[in-house]
């Protein structure tokens, strides 16, 4: 999965001479937390975030009326408060690289440039949705968490044993546990098999230990 598959293409943008109030109104109206800023040549020159907007006002506004706050913000230009040192990525960047950059840099979005021009933006919310998809959070079935040694063929033995009994793996992802060296944890969503039979199959494998097994039903908030 690449950034271009999950980014918001052609995002709404602002310009450096717009007021902070204008930027706030655009972000509020569209449910944004980040607003790219382009100059007259459509080059990315900045980024407005909720955090950067907080710097627009004096540190002590306790004595300001709502009108005074709105008036003050209307006189402040975006270029004075926007983030200027922007980390960007390209559309063909793997999604996990984008996630690593955002985690390491503690930022909530990455503008996406192609040939120097802004073509999209990817945010932490986009990455949350990727995680939901990868973990099959909306897919019913048996959620199985298994600990195995990190060695050749371990995952293949797990998936083959399930498939040989007619089980269907709709999801299978894994990660390295930080406190158990030389091991790998697989998280699977399994269908077409009973929970007790699935547990029996895994327990018969010499190199697999069930950490958690549970039935998960389809769930939506409509």
N, C-alpha and C positions, 0 to 999 in steps of 0.2 A: 504494500500500500504506500502510495506516494502522497506528498503534500497536496498536489493538484487534485487528488481525488476527494479531499476533505475540506479544502479551504473555501472561503467565501470569495467567489470571483468578482472582479470589478467593484470593489467596495466603495461605498459613499465616502467622499473625502471633503476636507475643508481646505482653506487657504490661509497663509500666514497673517493677513491683515484683517481677518474676521475677528469679531469680539469673542471673548470667552463666553458671554451669554449666548451668542449664536451657536457656538460649538456645543454648549450644554443642551440647547434646545434640539439640535440635530440628534445628539446621542440619546436624549430622553425619548424623543418621538420614535426612534427606530430600535430602542432597546440595546444600544451599543454601550460598551465600556471602553472602547478604543476608537479613535478617529484619526486616520492618516492625514497628514497635511502636505499638499502639493503646491509647488510654486507655479508661476505663469507658464513654464515649459513642461508642466506635468511631471516634474522630478520630485521624488519623495524627499522632503526636507525636515520633517518632524512627525511627531506622534502625540496626540492628546489622550491622556488617560484620566480616570477619576483621581488618581493620586496627584498627577500634575496640576489638575484643576484646583486642588486644595492649596497649592502654593500661590494661587492668584490673589488671595486675600491676605491682609495683615494677620499676624499671629493672634492678635487679640481683637476679636470682633464682637465681644460681649456687649459693648455699648452701641453697636450699630443697629439701626432698624432694618426691617426687611427691605424697605425701599432703598436705604443707603447701600446695602449689600448688592442689590440688583443694579443700582446706578454705578457702583464701583466696578463691577464685573463688566458692565457694558462699555466701559472706557478702556479696559485692558485688552490688548491685542494678543491673539493666540501665539504669535512668534516669541512673546516674552516668557511664556510658561511651558511651551511644548518641549517634549523630550527630543533632543537633537542627535544624540549618539545612539543611533538605532541599529539593532542587530536584525539582519534580514536573511532570508533563505530563497532558494529557487524552487520552482514548481516540481522538479524531479527529485527533490530531497526526500529520502525515506521518512516516513512518519515518525519512526522511533528516534531519528536524529533530531527532528524538530522538538519532540518531547524532551529529549535529553538536554537540548540547549535551553529550553524554557525552564526546566527544573534547575539546571546548574546556575543560570543567570537570574532565577527568581523573577521571571517576567510573565505577563499574562497573554502575550500575543507575539506573533512574528509576521511582519509584512513580507509579502512574496513578490520578488522582482524577477522579471525576465528581460534580458537585454537592457538592464538598467531601468526599466519602467515597471511601475506597480501594476500587478495583474491580480492580486488577491491578498487575503489576510487569513491567518489561521490562529485560533485562540485556544485557551485552556478548555473552554466549553466544547470545542470541536474534538479535543483529545479525550475528554470525558465520554463523548459519544462513541469514539473509536473503542474505548475500553469496554463500554456496554456491549458493543457489537462483537468484539473479540471474545468476550467471556460468555456470550450467548445469554445475556441477562433477560431477554424477552422470549427465550425459547424454553418450552416446558421439557421436562425429562429428569433424569437422575443426575445430580451434581456429584461428581466423584473427585476426591482429592487424594492423590497417591504419592508416596515417597519412594524413590528408586535410586540406586547408585548411578552416578554420572559415568556411564560406560556404554560402549557400542552395543546396540541391539536392545537395550533395556526398554525404550519406548515402543519399539517394534513388537516386542514380546507382549507388552500390555495391550496394545491396540489389536494385535492379531488374536489374542485370547478372547477379547470381547467380540470381535467380528466373527470368529468361529462359532460362537453361540447365538449368532443372529443379531447381536447388538449393533446399533448404529451410533457412531460418534458424530454428533452434529457440531461439537466444539472440542478442541483439544489444544490447550496452551500450557506453557510451563515457565518456571522460574527457578533460580538458584536460592535456596534458603540461606540467609546470612549466618545462621548459627549451627548449620550442619554441613561441614565440608565434604566435598566429593559426592554430593547427592543432588538430586533434581526432583522438583515437585511438579507433577502434572495435574492440571485441573481440566476435567472432561465433563461434557454433558452427553449422557447416553440415553438412547431411546430404544424401544422395541425389546425390552428385557425387564424382568422383575428385579426389584431391588435386592431381595434375598439371594437370588441366583447370581446377580452381578457381584455381590460381596463374596460369595463362594468362589467364583472364578478368580477374583483378585487374590484371595487368601491362598489359593492353590499355587500362585506364582512364588517362587523362592526369593525373588529380588524385588518384591513389591509389598508395601505396607499401607493399608488404608488409614488416612488421617481423618477423613470425614466423608460421609455419604448421606445424601438426603434427597428426597423427592421435591422437585421445584415445579410449581404450577405456573401456567401462563398468567401474566398479570399486566394490566394496563390501567391508566388513570383517566380514561375517557368517561 
